[in-house]
Every structure is written in structure tokens, then in C-alpha cells.
């Protein structure tokens, strides 16, 4: 009995490793099999979709995917995170059917944007979050740049209390960081401070460190929550209305990139994302802004024009 | 395991003399017959081969990916290892200097070892020498529980307890090198303690008895006889703990601050190789210079861990001689 079980364990282990190897090989072909299965069905939608990338867009995509699957029971949608870079690379390589990104594919390094189709599904406003002990609620853009580039070390120099400034940054390549640097700091490189990736961790750090300043999406500021102060820039409060009218400059599109000729299923899901169901209900409920509400638009180089 | 396989061999030998089996001994029969010698050999050999292939494949893969930044993107390897500035995203002057991260990894590892070693060796002595009964009944489960706690839990406790403590008592933001070292030091404690306890138990009893025979007290026996005799193994335990500390990413990332500057004191935020990789990897696109540079950091990490393993091999060889 004992000998038999030993052999069984060994062969099970071998079988398991074979499954792993096969699974790894099979993954790269998911994209092509999806296309074939969805194009073969003519009337109702069926097949499998893999969406991944920006963690800022992930909650909205997951919610929309859930509703889409309820309406189309034969469709299986898999929503993953991974970061904007992963989203862009994987949709280019064909590992994801839809790549989520906070940045334009044109601004992604070594991404061939001409092979991808852009779908702007939402807008996210961002602003600086400050620890309440700093005693500031509003900063001019010039002062904000001074704070983030390290020219000013104490909050009293920009009208706050006598508290040391601690910067909380995002890592290189982060979409949030790219947006904040470009539109709040006018392209200046921030000085070094603490660096954290997840918005929840950033908020926690700012809340518990006296004099800390960082930045995050507007949906993370709650009216009932006094742990961090939502900073106004040049006297303009960061709200959905000021972002939509273009008065508040720090915002970014949330993109869903697909291949230039998407399959029927991919196209159906994108249509659902930009349709009134998601844009009217889920987008505001999750703290994003609908693209339709924007009175201004912006291109990949950052140039803003009115719609 | 050994007993079972020996029994298997004996059984197989006795079966092999059976004439009816010898007749149908094709390759297929050899593999399907439960008592066949070659089937067992094949299975065991495949397992070993799989391990070797995995190690070689990972190393080769990391080599190919990690050397891209030097070969394809033309980053100077010397400035990569010795440079102080890490601004891979800068549009005008991208710079790839990984020295602050290599230093950060080394500093966290050494400090963690300094924090963990006295406590771990003390625990090991308690378990193996002073109170073997309690050591077995109480300390062994405690250590096993400590090993089993996921690193994210250590990181969370670090973030919510150690960081505020550091900020209140030592100033600054509380996110600094020593906080990272403290959290990792506690993480590697059980690893070091259990290997150290094993090495102390492995010291032959005749040495202890000889010490008592010439009038040595318990303390003198431990300090002058047992610890020197277990010496090389104790160092192996510490080095193994250090190699775990070196590879730790999650817990360190949550408390060290991840600043890209070289820290000027223990109370400055710092970054390690692993934290920079985990922070930026998801945000970088495949084939971009940042992505390649991160792979190169991974290669540096792998090479340094190989050095740790060489060190362990060297130390354990010394003990045998």
C-alpha cells in the first residue's frame, strides 16, 4: 500500500507539472480561440473575453463585465489588473482582448499605437491629498510645484502650519503619476519621497503622517471622511463639475484599447461600456466621470480644446 | 521515503526472477508494471530532471531579459551598477543607476541579520539545550506559526504599528531603512531559529559530557563548547535567513518608503531591488527601456542570491572537513 501511494504521489506531481506547462502554452492562444468562437456564432453572443491593465479602471470594468455577463449568459469575461503598461503590452501582444490604460498608447514606450483602437470609456479627475495637520486647503499652482519639487520644505512657507512636508509619490510609469506630473506640476519631476503604488496605501500614509502630501483620484475623497484634505488648486475646487468644464486641469481619460479589427464580442462589450447603461449608472456610481459630460477634450500630446 | 523505496527495490528484485514477467519485458511493459525497476527509475529521474531544467530555464530567461538593457538599449553596465540616479522616465535625461537599490537591499539584509541573529540563536539555545521539553512542546509550534504568517501580514503590522512608532520616537515620516530591517528581521527569525536549533542538536553529546566532566557549568558548556562546535552550521542558518531577507519584496515595500535616493541615515526612506521591481513592473510596457532595466535589476538580484548559495555551500563544506 505504502509503495503504491508513493508512486501515485510522484505520478500525480508529474501530471500536475504537465498541466502547468500545457496551461502556460495554452494561454497565449486564448485570443485567437476567442475570435474564432465568437465569430462562428451568428445570432447570440458567446465566448471568452480577457480584459486587463489599469487598476484605476478595473472596478468599473469588473462591474460592467458582471452586468454584461448577466445579459449574455454564454459570455465569460475575465477582468484582471496588472497596471497600464501591462494592459498596453498585452493587448498589443494579443494576450488581452481589451487593454485598460490610464495613458494614451502614443505615450506608452515601445507600443505601436497605430495597431490599436482607442475607446475612451471614462474620465478620472485627480488632485493632491494633504494631511489635515498641514493646515492648507488651497495652493496656487506655483506653490504646489514648489512643494512637490522640494523647493519648499515646511508648510508654513506656503501659508500652512509649522509642519515638515513629506511627499508621497507614485512609481515610474504609473498613469496617475504621469497625469499629475504633466497637468498639476506642468511637467516638472517631483523630488524624492515615499513611493507607493496602491491608492489605498497612499491614502493611509497621508492620513497617518503629519504634513504628508500625495495625489489620488477624486473618487477616493469622501465627503464624510476627514482623514485627508482635498486640495484646491488656484482656488478651483476639484469636483466633477469643474473637471467637466475644464476649469480644473488635472484629469485623465480611462482608455480601453483593442486591436484595430476587434471581434464581434469585443465590439459588443465596448459598445456596452460607452452605452447609456454603463455611462449613466455605473460610471458616476463608481466615482468616474462620463466622457459625454466633458465640455473639453484632450489629445495624446496633452493639448486641450473645447468640444 | 527511504524505507519505502528500499522495500520497493527488494520487492521488484523478487518479482524479476519470475519467468513469466521476464518473457514480456518490452519497454511498455517496463513502464506499466508496478514493480518494474525501470519505471521507478524513470519517474524519479524525471522529477530530478524537471528541477534542473527549471533552474536552468529561469536563469537563462532572466539572463536574456536582463541583458537586453545593455545589449539592445545600450545602457553602460558599469554605470548601471554604480550610478546614483534612477530616472528611467525622464524625457530629457533618462538615467539608470541602480546603486541605491543594491545598497538598500544589502543594508536591509545585513541589518535584519543583526537584529534577528541574537534573538534566534538565543531561542535555539533555549530549545535545544536549556529546556528540551518546553522547546519541543511550546517553541516548535510557535516557530512553525511564525513561519506560516504571510509576509503581507508582517507588512501590514509594520505599516500600522512600527511606522507610527518610528515616527513618534525618531521623527521623520517613519518610513525608513531601519523600519524595513526590523520587519524583515522579525520575518526571518523563525527560519534562523529552527535551523540554528537543529545545528545545536547535532553537536555530539560526548562534547557536552566532556565539558561537564572537567567541571564546566551549563553556561560554560554552552558558550565555550556547544556554540563553537555548531559554529559553521549557525552561520549557515544566518546566511539562509539573509537570503530570505534579500528576496523579500512585499513587506519591505510597505514600510521602507521606496525613495530612489541613497539614504543618508538609518532613518531615511530607501528602496531595495525587489521593491522597485514590484512597484514599476506592472506600469512598464514590455520591451520598453524601463521594463528592460527592471529585468536587469532582477538579474542582479539573482546573481547576488547565487552568491549567498555559494557562501552556504562553502560554509557547509568547511564543517565536513
Interface residues (C-beta under 8 A of the other chain):
Chain A: X2 X3 X4 X6 X7 X10 X11 X13 X14 X17 X55 X81 X82 X83 X84 X85 X86 X88 X89 X90 X93 X108 X109 X110 X111 X166 X171 X172 X173 X174 X175 X189 X192 X193 X194 X195 X196 X197 X201 X204 X205 X208 X209 X212
Chain B: X1 X4 X5 X7 X8 X11 X34 X40 X43 X44 X46 X47 X50 X87 X88 X89 X90 X159 X163 X164 X167 X173 X174 X175 X253 X254 X257 X258 X259 X260 X261 X269 X271 X276 X278 X279 X280 X281 X282 X283 X284 X285 X286 X287 X288 X289 X290 X291
